[in-house]
């Protein structure tokens, strides 16, 4: 499978403080761009794939800066809509020791939140694409955003394009009148050929008690039987999907995580190693790095599911070493870590 990849979602401006400070401390804010689907696109471009990112940006200097940033990272952006009044933002307060991180969103009335079906010519955008990737975040902001995401999935399905979907459930986003995130996400996932999620997201989607991942060392032995039973439930619910990827993370403290993942493909369950990650730099975008690694590996080695899973987890692990939302790990670095 060759060809280009198209990703779709909201690009955000992230604000944070240096040195684990709270927002009530100090005067300086650091700003950088991010957002799940853009994170996936930039990671794929770093790995050498041809990627187009589709979004709606505000007019003016902030929208121009965002567009320039996307081009700087090698993304193709001929179908960007620049027609809104403001950029969606979020405020990230990093974890420290036993204090958890926190995220505060400010996305109401953003350019992307005002997106409506029919604004994007998906038949033109997806011409020649092999993979279309989006996530639950793109659909969470408004009823119109949900319908615009559904429109994109329907066109991709009609055109025979492989659809990659990250559950990406963010409960703080589904606030519009009548929002039913479980039902909405399920309707979108009906189109998925490849599905991503962590244990908590799969728990929410399937209303299935999560299976604890309690690894404290990389030699932790997992019992895969309950996961297999869970995947069988998921397969029965979404029979179209060909590959399900589930990430698991044990957060020992703010700078010490253990990470692994599972893949069900062609009715076979694959597992991989456990990475023991200490002294990490920034955990934001780890799941997006995993999705990008999977998509890249799927295009490179379509018949080697074990290698696909190993590559995706190594890519995700390396994201911990970069500040900001983007995973800038190269193919050589990922392959080296796998070995």
PyMOL commands that set and color helices and strands:
alter all, ss='L'
color gray80, all
select helices_A, chain A and resi 36-46+61-72+122-125+136-139+143-158+181-189+199-206+225-237+286-300+305-319+331-338
alter helices_A, ss='H'
color red, helices_A
select strands_A, chain A and resi 4-8+12-16+30-34+51-54+56-58+81-84+89-93+102-106+129-135+162-166+194-198+243-253+256-265+268-271+275-278
alter strands_A, ss='S'
color yellow, strands_A
deselect
rebuild
show_as cartoon
